[in-house]
Amino acid sequence: MAEKYQLLDSGNLRKLEQVGKYRLIRPALNAFWKPSLPEKEWKSADAEFIRDSSGHGSWRNRERLPEQWTVILGEMEIRIKPTSFGHLGFFAEQFRNWQYFRDNCRGMDALNLFPYSGLGSLAMAAGGAKVCHLDAARGMIEWGKENLALNPEIPGNIRWIVDDVNKFIARELRRGSQYDLIALDPPTFGRGASGQLWKIESDLPKLLDNCLALRKPDRPFTLVLSCHSPGFSLVVLERMVREVVGEKAFIESDEMFIPESTGKKLPSGIGLRCIVD
């Protein structure tokens, strides 16, 4: 039986995580405070990811970790694979969105864009949605399928697609496809499946317009948007969405966070949910 994930502590620009059997330290570049737990707790870490000046980095004591293992996060068992970028295969600050999908997706047609290793898509499927999961990286698609296989109680009604987001959305518009819910967690910068360039400041406004054009007529439409890009605040994000959906739409926005064992919170990006009647 896999063990759980927990954020234990943060401080001095780092975070201390219990990832199943293994205790890890990774960068937390907004943790400007001092750690709450004693130093001995941090010294017991099995491995630490050290970021270099280029934004990449390497794992110290990587040999203490297996190539992969599984943990319980929320209500899902997931595959952990420490990457050369310091990622593990999940973003724990998305936990409230996962619960929202489980509670509010029954009978919906949902589209999940920039979905990483698929946990949001699994939560949508668990909530009763038919899901289209779109990512430009084939490796991420395979990782998502592995996570689904670890959770046999979740229906397999997920369509896995490798493609550039803008190209796919353009085809969906031509085909007349329609959705009840679209979720997106866009990167600051990236490249599509065929090398297409993505820049959030120039591409996100058009993408939001196109997402709204995919809504089913005469039905409520839900947009779930999260962001980790410098220069994007809650006010910026809400204003961009308002420009597309109008003033009458319901929007709730807040700072995303990961709860710590200390009872404190580690802020980790911003997000909003928008419902258009």
Secondary structure, 3 states (H helix, E strand, C coil): CCEEEEEEEEECCEEEEEECCEEEEEECCCCCCCCCCCHHHHHCCCEEEEECCCCCEEEECHHHCCCCEEEEECCEEEEECCCCCCCCCCCHHHHHHHHHHHHHCCCCEEEEECCCCCHHHHHHHHCCCEEEEEECCHHHHHHHHHHHHCCCCCCCCEEEEECCHHHHHHHHHHHCCCECEEEECCCCEEECCCCCEEEHHHHHHHHHHHHHHCECCCCCEEEEEEECCCCCCHHHHHHHHHHHHCCCCEEEEEEEEEEECCCCEEEEEEEEEEEEC
